Amino acid sequence: MRVFENKRFNRWAHDEGITEAALCQMARDVVNGRVGADLGGYLFKKRIAGKGGGKSGGYRTIVGYRRGNSSRVLFLYGFAKNERPNITDREHEALSIAATNLINATDAQVAELIAKARLFELRCESI
């Protein structure tokens, strides 16, 4: 399993103090079908606990993943649960396109996105 964050999510997760280990565990949960909601379009909503609190006071993340035939998990968007209840239809469409593009990208295309710092790969195998 390869786990990625887009640039925006990477900055958000860093600012919120969400650890790589927590994201890797969330990615494993997604692959194993433990998600909060299947939003369609290769998008899943997954909750994560906030700093010093439980999931009820935490965050929601939007994760891209193709069940059954993709070894790539992509963290696309995150927000505090008290900020908003969900993403808009327009955000859903844009995030679904981003997820589909990464899932269907070649390894060379993924390497290029990483080299340009538009995509960040997490080290989940070592955690």
N, CA, C and O atoms as a printed pandas DataFrame, in Angstrom:
     atom_number atom_name residue_name chain_id  residue_number  x_coord  y_coord  z_coord
0              1         N          MET        A               1    0.848   -1.176    0.000
1              2        CA          MET        A               1    0.000    0.000    0.000
2              3         C          MET        A               1    0.895    1.241    0.000
3              4         O          MET        A               1    1.814    1.366    0.810
4              5         N          ARG        A               2    0.607    2.139   -0.915
5              6        CA          ARG        A               2    1.308    3.426   -0.951
6              7         C          ARG        A               2    0.314    4.496   -0.523
7              8         O          ARG        A               2   -0.822    4.528   -0.995
8              9         N          VAL        A               3    0.754    5.372    0.376
9             10        CA          VAL        A               3   -0.126    6.389    0.943
10            11         C          VAL        A               3    0.436    7.768    0.614
11            12         O          VAL        A               3    1.629    8.021    0.776
12            13         N          PHE        A               4   -0.446    8.655    0.149
13            14        CA          PHE        A               4   -0.042    9.974   -0.296
14            15         C          PHE        A               4   -0.918   11.050    0.335
15            16         O          PHE        A               4   -2.043   10.798    0.766
16            17         N          GLU        A               5   -0.363   12.257    0.373
17            18        CA          GLU        A               5   -1.113   13.459    0.738
18            19         C          GLU        A               5   -0.905   14.456   -0.395
19            20         O          GLU        A               5    0.199   14.577   -0.927
20            21         N          ASN        A               6   -1.967   15.171   -0.763
21            22        CA          ASN        A               6   -1.742   16.268   -1.689
22            23         C          ASN        A               6   -1.154   17.441   -0.902
23            24         O          ASN        A               6   -1.117   17.409    0.328
24            25         N          LYS        A               7   -0.708   18.448   -1.594
25            26        CA          LYS        A               7   -0.007   19.565   -0.956
26            27         C          LYS        A               7   -0.868   20.261    0.095
27            28         O          LYS        A               7   -0.390   20.575    1.184
28            29         N          ARG        A               8   -2.127   20.499   -0.230
29            30        CA          ARG        A               8   -3.019   21.193    0.705
30            31         C          ARG        A               8   -3.240   20.372    1.970
31            32         O          ARG        A               8   -3.177   20.901    3.080
32            33         N          PHE        A               9   -3.498   19.079    1.798
33            34        CA          PHE        A               9   -3.717   18.227    2.960
34            35         C          PHE        A               9   -2.465   18.142    3.812
35            36         O          PHE        A               9   -2.545   18.174    5.040
36            37         N          ASN        A              10   -1.313   18.035    3.176
37            38        CA          ASN        A              10   -0.049   17.952    3.898
38            39         C          ASN        A              10    0.134   19.159    4.815
39            40         O          ASN        A              10    0.510   19.014    5.978
40            41         N          ARG        A              11   -0.131   20.335    4.287
41            42        CA          ARG        A              11    0.000   21.564    5.075
42            43         C          ARG        A              11   -1.018   21.575    6.229
43            44         O          ARG        A              11   -0.675   21.913    7.362
44            45         N          TRP        A              12   -2.262   21.205    5.929
45            46        CA          TRP        A              12   -3.322   21.181    6.942
46            47         C          TRP        A              12   -2.981   20.195    8.056
47            48         O          TRP        A              12   -3.077   20.539    9.234
48            49         N          ALA        A              13   -2.583   18.972    7.696
49            50        CA          ALA        A              13   -2.271   17.948    8.700
50            51         C          ALA        A              13   -1.104   18.391    9.584
51            52         O          ALA        A              13   -1.122   18.186   10.798
52            53         N          HIS        A              14   -0.105   18.991    8.974
53            54        CA          HIS        A              14    1.031   19.490    9.744
54            55         C          HIS        A              14    0.577   20.562   10.731
55            56         O          HIS        A              14    0.944   20.523   11.905
56            57         N          ASP        A              15   -0.220   21.517   10.256
57            58        CA          ASP        A              15   -0.705   22.601   11.117
58            59         C          ASP        A              15   -1.558   22.088   12.273
59            60         O          ASP        A              15   -1.546   22.662   13.361
60            61         N          GLU        A              16   -2.297   21.006   12.035
61            62        CA          GLU        A              16   -3.183   20.448   13.061
62            63         C          GLU        A              16   -2.469   19.433   13.961
63            64         O          GLU        A              16   -3.058   18.941   14.924
64            65         N          GLY        A              17   -1.225   19.123   13.658
65            66        CA          GLY        A              17   -0.464   18.185   14.475
66            67         C          GLY        A              17   -0.867   16.731   14.286
67            68         O          GLY        A              17   -0.701   15.920   15.197
68            69         N          ILE        A              18   -1.390   16.394   13.125
69            70        CA          ILE        A              18   -1.781   15.017   12.834
70            71         C          ILE        A              18   -0.538   14.262   12.370
71            72         O          ILE        A              18    0.125   14.667   11.415
72            73         N          THR        A              19   -0.235   13.184   13.043
73            74        CA          THR        A              19    1.016   12.471   12.799
74            75         C          THR        A              19    0.937   11.548   11.587
75            76         O          THR        A              19   -0.140   11.139   11.154
76            77         N          GLU        A              20    2.104   11.241   11.067
77            78        CA          GLU        A              20    2.202   10.294    9.968
78            79         C          GLU        A              20    1.691    8.926   10.403
79            80         O          GLU        A              20    1.028    8.234    9.631
80            81         N          ALA        A              21    1.998    8.536   11.635
81            82        CA          ALA        A              21    1.526    7.240   12.144
82            83         C          ALA        A              21   -0.004    7.188   12.165
83            84         O          ALA        A              21   -0.591    6.165   11.814
84            85         N          ALA        A              22   -0.645    8.272   12.571
85            86        CA          ALA        A              22   -2.110    8.313   12.598
86            87         C          ALA        A              22   -2.674    8.210   11.189
87            88         O          ALA        A              22   -3.664    7.514   10.967
88            89         N          LEU        A              23   -2.058    8.892   10.242
89            90        CA          LEU        A              23   -2.528    8.830    8.859
90            91         C          LEU        A              23   -2.319    7.433    8.263
91            92         O          LEU        A              23   -3.170    6.943    7.521
92            93         N          CYS        A              24   -1.215    6.807    8.580
93            94        CA          CYS        A              24   -0.973    5.454    8.079
94            95         C          CYS        A              24   -2.011    4.484    8.636
95            96         O          CYS        A              24   -2.491    3.611    7.913
96            97         N          GLN        A              25   -2.362    4.626    9.909
97            98        CA          GLN        A              25   -3.395    3.772   10.489
98            99         C          GLN        A              25   -4.738    4.034    9.818
99           100         O          GLN        A              25   -5.493    3.099    9.549
100          101         N          MET        A              26   -5.037    5.296    9.550
101          102        CA          MET        A              26   -6.280    5.624    8.852
102          103         C          MET        A              26   -6.293    4.999    7.456
103          104         O          MET        A              26   -7.324    4.488    7.017
104          105         N          ALA        A              27   -5.168    5.036    6.763
105          106        CA          ALA        A              27   -5.093    4.438    5.428
106          107         C          ALA        A              27   -5.359    2.931    5.510
107          108         O          ALA        A              27   -6.064    2.380    4.665
108          109         N          ARG        A              28   -4.803    2.273    6.512
109          110        CA          ARG        A              28   -5.063    0.837    6.695
110          111         C          ARG        A              28   -6.557    0.599    6.943
111          112         O          ARG        A              28   -7.139   -0.345    6.409
112          113         N          ASP        A              29   -7.161    1.454    7.747
113          114        CA          ASP        A              29   -8.597    1.338    8.006
114          115         C          ASP        A              29   -9.402    1.452    6.713
115          116         O          ASP        A              29  -10.327    0.674    6.481
116          117         N          VAL        A              30   -9.048    2.418    5.880
117          118        CA          VAL        A              30   -9.764    2.621    4.613
118          119         C          VAL        A              30   -9.637    1.377    3.742
119          120         O          VAL        A              30  -10.633    0.901    3.197
120          121         N          VAL        A              31   -8.432    0.849    3.605
121          122        CA          VAL        A              31   -8.205   -0.342    2.783
122          123         C          VAL        A              31   -9.014   -1.523    3.318
123          124         O          VAL        A              31   -9.482   -2.359    2.546
124          125         N          ASN        A              32   -9.176   -1.590    4.630
125          126        CA          ASN        A              32   -9.924   -2.686    5.255
126          127         C          ASN        A              32  -11.419   -2.396    5.375
127          128         O          ASN        A              32  -12.146   -3.146    6.028
128          129         N          GLY        A              33  -11.878   -1.313    4.748
129          130        CA          GLY        A              33  -13.307   -1.022    4.714
130          131         C          GLY        A              33  -13.854   -0.309    5.933
131          132         O          GLY        A              33  -15.068   -0.144    6.055
132          133         N          ARG        A              34  -12.991    0.115    6.832
133          134        CA          ARG        A              34  -13.450    0.823    8.040
134          135         C          ARG        A              34  -13.426    2.327    7.773
135          136         O          ARG        A              34  -12.446    3.016    8.058
136          137         N          VAL        A              35  -14.532    2.810    7.217
137          138        CA          VAL        A              35  -14.667    4.228    6.881
138          139         C          VAL        A              35  -15.963    4.757    7.476
139          140         O          VAL        A              35  -16.871    3.993    7.803
140          141         N          GLY        A              36  -16.035    6.072    7.611
141          142        CA          GLY        A              36  -17.260    6.682    8.117
142          143         C          GLY        A              36  -18.354    6.676    7.078
143          144         O          GLY        A              36  -19.519    6.439    7.398
144          145         N          ALA        A              37  -17.987    6.938    5.826
145          146        CA          ALA        A              37  -18.973    6.975    4.753
146          147         C          ALA        A              37  -18.285    6.802    3.412
147          148         O          ALA        A              37  -17.178    7.295    3.196
148          149         N          ASP        A              38  -18.962    6.087    2.508
149          150        CA          ASP        A              38  -18.532    5.987    1.121
150          151         C          ASP        A              38  -19.256    7.095    0.387
151          152         O          ASP        A              38  -20.478    7.047    0.249
152          153         N          LEU        A              39  -18.527    8.089   -0.086
153          154        CA          LEU        A              39  -19.122    9.241   -0.753
154          155         C          LEU        A              39  -19.292    9.039   -2.256
155          156         O          LEU        A              39  -19.856    9.898   -2.934
156          157         N          GLY        A              40  -18.817    7.925   -2.778
157          158        CA          GLY        A              40  -18.878    7.670   -4.213
158          159         C          GLY        A              40  -17.735    8.377   -4.925
159          160         O          GLY        A              40  -17.102    9.270   -4.360
160          161         N          GLY        A              41  -17.475    7.985   -6.143
161          162        CA          GLY        A              41  -16.405    8.617   -6.915
162          163         C          GLY        A              41  -15.033    8.380   -6.327
163          164         O          GLY        A              41  -14.167    9.250   -6.413
164          165         N          TYR        A              42  -14.816    7.216   -5.728
165          166        CA          TYR        A              42  -13.550    6.837   -5.076
166          167         C          TYR        A              42  -13.251    7.680   -3.840
167          168         O          TYR        A              42  -12.098    7.757   -3.416
168          169         N          LEU        A              43  -14.246    8.301   -3.266
169          170        CA          LEU        A              43  -14.049    9.140   -2.082
170          171         C          LEU        A              43  -14.688    8.506   -0.858
171          172         O          LEU        A              43  -15.785    7.950   -0.912
172          173         N          PHE        A              44  -13.957    8.612    0.254
173          174        CA          PHE        A              44  -14.430    8.107    1.534
174          175         C          PHE        A              44  -14.207    9.166    2.592
175          176         O          PHE        A              44  -13.236    9.921    2.546
176          177         N          LYS        A              45  -15.127    9.207    3.551
177          178        CA          LYS        A              45  -14.963   10.118    4.675
178          179         C          LYS        A              45  -14.491    9.281    5.856
179          180         O          LYS        A              45  -15.054    8.230    6.159
180          181         N          LYS        A              46  -13.457    9.765    6.508
181          182        CA          LYS        A              46  -12.874    9.067    7.648
182          183         C          LYS        A              46  -12.630   10.081    8.755
183          184         O          LYS        A              46  -12.037   11.134    8.523
184          185         N          ARG        A              47  -13.091    9.759    9.958
185          186        CA          ARG        A              47  -12.871   10.654   11.094
186          187         C          ARG        A              47  -11.551   10.330   11.780
187          188         O          ARG        A              47  -11.069    9.197   11.754
188          189         N          ILE        A              48  -10.983   11.370   12.398
189          190        CA          ILE        A              48   -9.755   11.208   13.171
190          191         C          ILE        A              48   -9.881   12.075   14.419
191          192         O          ILE        A              48  -10.445   13.168   14.379
192          193         N          ALA        A              49   -9.353   11.574   15.508
193          194        CA          ALA        A              49   -9.417   12.309   16.773
194          195         C          ALA        A              49   -8.564   13.564   16.704
195          196         O          ALA        A              49   -7.526   13.592   16.043
196          197         N          GLY        A              50   -9.014   14.597   17.393
197          198        CA          GLY        A              50   -8.252   15.831   17.492
198          199         C          GLY        A              50   -7.204   15.717   18.585
199          200         O          GLY        A              50   -7.132   14.710   19.290
200          201         N          LYS        A              51   -6.404   16.743   18.717
201          202        CA          LYS        A              51   -5.361   16.782   19.732
202          203         C          LYS        A              51   -5.991   16.651   21.121
203          204         O          LYS        A              51   -6.812   17.475   21.525
204          205         N          GLY        A              52   -5.594   15.608   21.837
205          206        CA          GLY        A              52   -6.049   15.429   23.215
206          207         C          GLY        A              52   -7.521   15.103   23.355
207          208         O          GLY        A              52   -8.062   15.194   24.457
208          209         N          GLY        A              53   -8.184   14.728   22.278
209          210        CA          GLY        A              53   -9.609   14.449   22.368
210          211         C          GLY        A              53   -9.998   13.241   21.560
211          212         O          GLY        A              53   -9.163   12.617   20.905
212          213         N          GLY        A              54  -11.251   12.920   21.608
213          214        CA          GLY        A              54  -11.776   11.793   20.858
214          215         C          GLY        A              54  -12.225   12.214   19.481
215          216         O          GLY        A              54  -12.073   13.368   19.079
216          217         N          LYS        A              55  -12.780   11.258   18.768
217          218        CA          LYS        A              55  -13.229   11.516   17.402
218          219         C          LYS        A              55  -14.380   12.512   17.361
219          220         O          LYS        A              55  -14.540   13.222   16.368
220          221         N          SER        A              56  -15.189   12.578   18.425
221          222        CA          SER        A              56  -16.336   13.490   18.400
222          223         C          SER        A              56  -15.897   14.949   18.350
223          224         O          SER        A              56  -16.638   15.793   17.845
224          225         N          GLY        A              57  -14.724   15.262   18.857
225          226        CA          GLY        A              57  -14.214   16.626   18.813
226          227         C          GLY        A              57  -13.091   16.783   17.816
227          228         O          GLY        A              57  -12.297   17.719   17.908
228          229         N          GLY        A              58  -13.022   15.878   16.867
229          230        CA          GLY        A              58  -11.877   15.846   15.979
230          231         C          GLY        A              58  -12.115   16.382   14.601
231          232         O          GLY        A              58  -12.717   17.440   14.417
232          233         N          TYR        A              59  -11.636   15.640   13.635
233          234        CA          TYR        A              59  -11.587   16.091   12.257
234          235         C          TYR        A              59  -12.265   15.080   11.336
235          236         O          TYR        A              59  -12.483   13.919   11.684
236          237         N          ARG        A              60  -12.583   15.576   10.154
237          238        CA          ARG        A              60  -13.039   14.707    9.074
238          239         C          ARG        A              60  -12.009   14.816    7.960
239          240         O          ARG        A              60  -11.494   15.897    7.672
240          241         N          THR        A              61  -11.723   13.697    7.347
241          242        CA          THR        A              61  -10.822   13.692    6.208
242          243         C          THR        A              61  -11.541   13.069    5.013
243          244         O          THR        A              61  -12.399   12.199    5.165
244          245         N          ILE        A              62  -11.176   13.526    3.850
245          246        CA          ILE        A              62  -11.680   12.945    2.609
246          247         C          ILE        A              62  -10.506   12.210    1.970
247          248         O          ILE        A              62   -9.450   12.786    1.707
248          249         N          VAL        A              63  -10.725   10.925    1.732
249          250        CA          VAL        A              63   -9.673   10.038    1.276
250          251         C          VAL        A              63  -10.072    9.439   -0.071
251          252         O          VAL        A              63  -11.212    9.017   -0.261
252          253         N          GLY        A              64   -9.122    9.409   -0.998
253          254        CA          GLY        A              64   -9.349    8.781   -2.292
254          255         C          GLY        A              64   -8.792    7.369   -2.291
255          256         O          GLY        A              64   -7.663    7.134   -1.861
256          257         N          TYR        A              65   -9.601    6.426   -2.781
257          258        CA          TYR        A              65   -9.182    5.020   -2.810
258          259         C          TYR        A              65  -10.124    4.234   -3.712
259          260         O          TYR        A              65  -11.333    4.464   -3.693
260          261         N          ARG        A              66   -9.588    3.316   -4.496
261          262        CA          ARG        A              66  -10.416    2.417   -5.307
262          263         C          ARG        A              66  -10.411    1.046   -4.641
263          264         O          ARG        A              66   -9.374    0.387   -4.556
264          265         N          ARG        A              67  -11.545    0.639   -4.187
265          266        CA          ARG        A              67  -11.657   -0.657   -3.500
266          267         C          ARG        A              67  -11.253   -1.803   -4.409
267          268         O          ARG        A              67  -11.628   -1.867   -5.580
268          269         N          GLY        A              68  -10.473   -2.705   -3.826
269          270        CA          GLY        A              68  -10.172   -3.956   -4.498
270          271         C          GLY        A              68   -9.030   -3.960   -5.488
271          272         O          GLY        A              68   -8.363   -4.984   -5.635
272          273         N          ASN        A              69   -8.775   -2.861   -6.173
273          274        CA          ASN        A              69   -7.745   -2.939   -7.203
274          275         C          ASN        A              69   -6.850   -1.701   -7.255
275          276         O          ASN        A              69   -6.377   -1.315   -8.324
276          277         N          SER        A              70   -6.623   -1.091   -6.113
277          278        CA          SER        A              70   -5.685    0.021   -6.066
278          279         C          SER        A              70   -4.873   -0.080   -4.791
279          280         O          SER        A              70   -5.421   -0.265   -3.704
280          281         N          SER        A              71   -3.585    0.042   -4.931
281          282        CA          SER        A              71   -2.726    0.023   -3.751
282          283         C          SER        A              71   -2.378    1.431   -3.311
283          284         O          SER        A              71   -1.509    1.622   -2.460
284          285         N          ARG        A              72   -3.055    2.425   -3.886
285          286        CA          ARG        A              72   -2.797    3.824   -3.541
286          287         C          ARG        A              72   -3.952    4.391   -2.722
287          288         O          ARG        A              72   -5.122    4.234   -3.069
288          289         N          VAL        A              73   -3.588    5.053   -1.627
289          290        CA          VAL        A              73   -4.545    5.769   -0.793
290          291         C          VAL        A              73   -4.096    7.224   -0.785
291          292         O          VAL        A              73   -2.919    7.514   -0.570
292          293         N          LEU        A              74   -5.030    8.133   -1.017
293          294        CA          LEU        A              74   -4.679    9.550   -1.112
294          295         C          LEU        A              74   -5.510   10.377   -0.146
295          296         O          LEU        A              74   -6.739   10.382   -0.223
296          297         N          PHE        A              75   -4.843   11.073    0.759
297          298        CA          PHE        A              75   -5.514   12.030    1.631
298          299         C          PHE        A              75   -5.640   13.335    0.870
299          300         O          PHE        A              75   -4.642   13.938    0.476
300          301         N          LEU        A              76   -6.891   13.769    0.666
301          302        CA          LEU        A              76   -7.175   14.904   -0.190
302          303         C          LEU        A              76   -7.567   16.167    0.552
303          304         O          LEU        A              76   -7.180   17.266    0.155
304          305         N          TYR        A              77   -8.334   16.022    1.628
305          306        CA          TYR        A              77   -8.913   17.208    2.264
306          307         C          TYR        A              77   -9.222   16.880    3.714
307          308         O          TYR        A              77   -9.639   15.768    4.038
308          309         N          GLY        A              78   -9.015   17.854    4.577
309          310        CA          GLY        A              78   -9.339   17.670    5.990
310          311         C          GLY        A              78   -9.939   18.936    6.569
311          312         O          GLY        A              78   -9.627   20.044    6.133
312          313         N          PHE        A              79  -10.809   18.758    7.565
313          314        CA          PHE        A              79  -11.426   19.911    8.213
314          315         C          PHE        A              79  -11.913   19.501    9.591
315          316         O          PHE        A              79  -12.209   18.333    9.845
316          317         N          ALA        A              80  -11.990   20.483   10.472
317          318        CA          ALA        A              80  -12.510   20.237   11.820
318          319         C          ALA        A              80  -14.011   19.997   11.744
319          320         O          ALA        A              80  -14.713   20.643   10.966
320          321         N          LYS        A              81  -14.498   19.062   12.558
321          322        CA          LYS        A              81  -15.925   18.749   12.541
322          323         C          LYS        A              81  -16.778   19.941   12.943
323          324         O          LYS        A              81  -17.924   20.060   12.511
324          325         N          ASN        A              82  -16.225   20.823   13.769
325          326        CA          ASN        A              82  -17.013   21.984   14.196
326          327         C          ASN        A              82  -17.011   23.105   13.155
327          328         O          ASN        A              82  -17.729   24.091   13.322
328          329         N          GLU        A              83  -16.215   22.976   12.080
329          330        CA          GLU        A              83  -16.174   23.974   11.012
330          331         C          GLU        A              83  -17.305   23.797   10.012
331          332         O          GLU        A              83  -17.892   24.769    9.536
332          333         N          ARG        A              84  -17.600   22.538    9.701
333          334        CA          ARG        A              84  -18.607   22.246    8.674
334          335         C          ARG        A              84  -19.008   20.783    8.749
335          336         O          ARG        A              84  -18.234   19.950    9.220
336          337         N          PRO        A              85  -20.209   20.465    8.288
337          338        CA          PRO        A              85  -20.656   19.079    8.382
338          339         C          PRO        A              85  -20.114   18.178    7.269
339          340         O          PRO        A              85  -19.922   16.981    7.482
340          341         N          ASN        A              86  -19.864   18.747    6.083
341          342        CA          ASN        A              86  -19.440   17.927    4.963
342          343         C          ASN        A              86  -18.891   18.817    3.858
343          344         O          ASN        A              86  -18.851   20.040    3.991
344          345         N          ILE        A              87  -18.471   18.192    2.772
345          346        CA          ILE        A              87  -18.011   18.939    1.610
346          347         C          ILE        A              87  -19.208   19.269    0.715
347          348         O          ILE        A              87  -20.253   18.623    0.787
348          349         N          THR        A              88  -19.033   20.282   -0.122
349          350        CA          THR        A              88  -20.092   20.673   -1.049
350          351         C          THR        A              88  -20.079   19.744   -2.267
351          352         O          THR        A              88  -19.130   18.987   -2.469
352          353         N          ASP        A              89  -21.131   19.809   -3.066
353          354        CA          ASP        A              89  -21.188   19.016   -4.300
354          355         C          ASP        A              89  -20.039   19.382   -5.239
355          356         O          ASP        A              89  -19.454   18.514   -5.886
356          357         N          ARG        A              90  -19.730   20.651   -5.304
357          358        CA          ARG        A              90  -18.635   21.109   -6.171
358          359         C          ARG        A              90  -17.281   20.574   -5.676
359          360         O          ARG        A              90  -16.447   20.150   -6.475
360          361         N          GLU        A              91  -17.077   20.599   -4.367
361          362        CA          GLU        A              91  -15.847   20.044   -3.801
362          363         C          GLU        A              91  -15.784   18.540   -4.061
363          364         O          GLU        A              91  -14.726   18.008   -4.399
364          365         N          HIS        A              92  -16.916   17.860   -3.903
365          366        CA          HIS        A              92  -16.965   16.424   -4.158
366          367         C          HIS        A              92  -16.516   16.113   -5.582
367          368         O          HIS        A              92  -15.719   15.202   -5.804
368          369         N          GLU        A              93  -17.026   16.869   -6.532
369          370        CA          GLU        A              93  -16.674   16.649   -7.930
370          371         C          GLU        A              93  -15.172   16.849   -8.159
371          372         O          GLU        A              93  -14.526   16.027   -8.810
372          373         N          ALA        A              94  -14.626   17.929   -7.629
373          374        CA          ALA        A              94  -13.198   18.221   -7.813
374          375         C          ALA        A              94  -12.324   17.171   -7.123
375          376         O          ALA        A              94  -11.323   16.728   -7.685
376          377         N          LEU        A              95  -12.697   16.779   -5.921
377          378        CA          LEU        A              95  -11.915   15.781   -5.188
378          379         C          LEU        A              95  -12.008   14.413   -5.847
379          380         O          LEU        A              95  -11.037   13.656   -5.844
380          381         N          SER        A              96  -13.160   14.090   -6.409
381          382        CA          SER        A              96  -13.325   12.820   -7.105
382          383         C          SER        A              96  -12.435   12.763   -8.348
383          384         O          SER        A              96  -11.848   11.722   -8.647
384          385         N          ILE        A              97  -12.338   13.864   -9.061
385          386        CA          ILE        A              97  -11.456   13.933  -10.230
386          387         C          ILE        A              97  -10.003   13.751   -9.796
387          388         O          ILE        A              97   -9.246   13.023  -10.438
388          389         N          ALA        A              98   -9.618   14.410   -8.712
389          390        CA          ALA        A              98   -8.245   14.282   -8.218
390          391         C          ALA        A              98   -7.947   12.840   -7.815
391          392         O          ALA        A              98   -6.879   12.314   -8.129
392          393         N          ALA        A              99   -8.884   12.201   -7.124
393          394        CA          ALA        A              99   -8.686   10.810   -6.700
394          395         C          ALA        A              99   -8.567    9.895   -7.911
395          396         O          ALA        A              99   -7.673    9.051   -7.962
396          397         N          THR        A             100   -9.451   10.052   -8.879
397          398        CA          THR        A             100   -9.426    9.229  -10.083
398          399         C          THR        A             100   -8.106    9.397  -10.829
399          400         O          THR        A             100   -7.521    8.421  -11.297
400          401         N          ASN        A             101   -7.644   10.637  -10.937
401          402        CA          ASN        A             101   -6.379   10.894  -11.642
402          403         C          ASN        A             101   -5.202   10.210  -10.965
403          404         O          ASN        A             101   -4.345    9.645  -11.644
404          405         N          LEU        A             102   -5.144   10.252   -9.645
405          406        CA          LEU        A             102   -4.027    9.598   -8.959
406          407         C          LEU        A             102   -4.136    8.079   -9.055
407          408         O          LEU        A             102   -3.142    7.390   -9.283
408          409         N          ILE        A             103   -5.329    7.574   -8.883
409          410        CA          ILE        A             103   -5.516    6.120   -8.962
410          411         C          ILE        A             103   -5.092    5.598  -10.331
411          412         O          ILE        A             103   -4.507    4.519  -10.431
412          413         N          ASN        A             104   -5.385    6.354  -11.380
413          414        CA          ASN        A             104   -5.077    5.916  -12.740
414          415         C          ASN        A             104   -3.710    6.364  -13.238
415          416         O          ASN        A             104   -3.311    5.997  -14.343
416          417         N          ALA        A             105   -2.989    7.143  -12.455
417          418        CA          ALA        A             105   -1.680    7.648  -12.873
418          419         C          ALA        A             105   -0.656    6.519  -12.950
419          420         O          ALA        A             105   -0.737    5.529  -12.222
420          421         N          THR        A             106    0.297    6.694  -13.839
421          422        CA          THR        A             106    1.411    5.746  -13.913
422          423         C          THR        A             106    2.382    6.041  -12.765
423          424         O          THR        A             106    2.322    7.103  -12.146
424          425         N          ASP        A             107    3.256    5.105  -12.496
425          426        CA          ASP        A             107    4.270    5.336  -11.464
426          427         C          ASP        A             107    5.153    6.519  -11.831
427          428         O          ASP        A             107    5.576    7.268  -10.950
428          429         N          ALA        A             108    5.441    6.701  -13.125
429          430        CA          ALA        A             108    6.255    7.838  -13.571
430          431         C          ALA        A             108    5.532    9.163  -13.298
431          432         O          ALA        A             108    6.159   10.136  -12.878
432          433         N          GLN        A             109    4.240    9.201  -13.533
433          434        CA          GLN        A             109    3.471   10.417  -13.258
434          435         C          GLN        A             109    3.445   10.718  -11.760
435          436         O          GLN        A             109    3.554   11.877  -11.359
436          437         N          VAL        A             110    3.302    9.695  -10.940
437          438        CA          VAL        A             110    3.319    9.882   -9.490
438          439         C          VAL        A             110    4.687   10.402   -9.052
439          440         O          VAL        A             110    4.771   11.318   -8.234
440          441         N          ALA        A             111    5.747    9.827   -9.588
441          442        CA          ALA        A             111    7.098   10.275   -9.252
442          443         C          ALA        A             111    7.306   11.739   -9.628
443          444         O          ALA        A             111    7.972   12.480   -8.905
444          445         N          GLU        A             112    6.738   12.155  -10.756
445          446        CA          GLU        A             112    6.851   13.543  -11.180
446          447         C          GLU        A             112    6.114   14.479  -10.216
447          448         O          GLU        A             112    6.621   15.551   -9.885
448          449         N          LEU        A             113    4.931   14.082   -9.770
449          450        CA          LEU        A             113    4.179   14.899   -8.801
450          451         C          LEU        A             113    4.931   15.016   -7.474
451          452         O          LEU        A             113    4.923   16.070   -6.838
452          453         N          ILE        A             114    5.572   13.940   -7.069
453          454        CA          ILE        A             114    6.371   13.969   -5.838
454          455         C          ILE        A             114    7.572   14.893   -6.026
455          456         O          ILE        A             114    7.883   15.689   -5.139
456          457         N          ALA        A             115    8.242   14.797   -7.160
457          458        CA          ALA        A             115    9.410   15.640   -7.437
458          459         C          ALA        A             115    9.041   17.121   -7.449
459          460         O          ALA        A             115    9.849   17.963   -7.055
460          461         N          LYS        A             116    7.841   17.440   -7.891
461          462        CA          LYS        A             116    7.375   18.827   -7.938
462          463         C          LYS        A             116    6.726   19.275   -6.629
463          464         O          LYS        A             116    6.190   20.381   -6.552
464          465         N          ALA        A             117    6.768   18.434   -5.611
465          466        CA          ALA        A             117    6.199   18.719   -4.284
466          467         C          ALA        A             117    4.699   19.033   -4.349
467          468         O          ALA        A             117    4.193   19.859   -3.589
468          469         N          ARG        A             118    4.014   18.374   -5.251
469          470        CA          ARG        A             118    2.552   18.488   -5.317
470          471         C          ARG        A             118    1.888   17.312   -4.622
471          472         O          ARG        A             118    0.693   17.330   -4.328
472          473         N          LEU        A             119    2.695   16.288   -4.368
473          474        CA          LEU        A             119    2.238   15.075   -3.735
474          475         C          LEU        A             119    3.333   14.618   -2.789
475          476         O          LEU        A             119    4.520   14.719   -3.100
476          477         N          PHE        A             120    2.927   14.115   -1.634
477          478        CA          PHE        A             120    3.877   13.659   -0.623
478          479         C          PHE        A             120    3.541   12.220   -0.267
479          480         O          PHE        A             120    2.386   11.893    0.006
480          481         N          GLU        A             121    4.560   11.357   -0.270
481          482        CA          GLU        A             121    4.335    9.955    0.078
482          483         C          GLU        A             121    4.706    9.735    1.536
483          484         O          GLU        A             121    5.769   10.154    1.995
484          485         N          LEU        A             122    3.807    9.067    2.255
485          486        CA          LEU        A             122    4.055    8.741    3.647
486          487         C          LEU        A             122    4.825    7.431    3.730
487          488         O          LEU        A             122    4.722    6.583    2.844
488          489         N          ARG        A             123    5.590    7.273    4.793
489          490        CA          ARG        A             123    6.390    6.065    5.002
490          491         C          ARG        A             123    5.613    5.107    5.887
491          492         O          ARG        A             123    5.952    4.930    7.057
492          493         N          CYS        A             124    4.596    4.501    5.354
493          494        CA          CYS        A             124    3.719    3.644    6.159
494          495         C          CYS        A             124    4.285    2.250    6.398
495          496         O          CYS        A             124    3.906    1.606    7.376
496          497         N          GLU        A             125    5.159    1.773    5.558
497          498        CA          GLU        A             125    5.708    0.442    5.761
498          499         C          GLU        A             125    6.559    0.383    7.022
499          500         O          GLU        A             125    6.649   -0.667    7.659
500          501         N          SER        A             126    7.176    1.481    7.385
501          502        CA          SER        A             126    8.074    1.476    8.543
502          503         C          SER        A             126    7.326    1.747    9.845
503          504         O          SER        A             126    7.933    1.752   10.916
504          505         N          ILE        A             127    6.029    1.970    9.763
505          506        CA          ILE        A             127    5.259    2.284   10.972
506          507         C          ILE        A             127    4.392    1.103   11.355
507          508         O          ILE        A             127    3.665    1.166   12.347
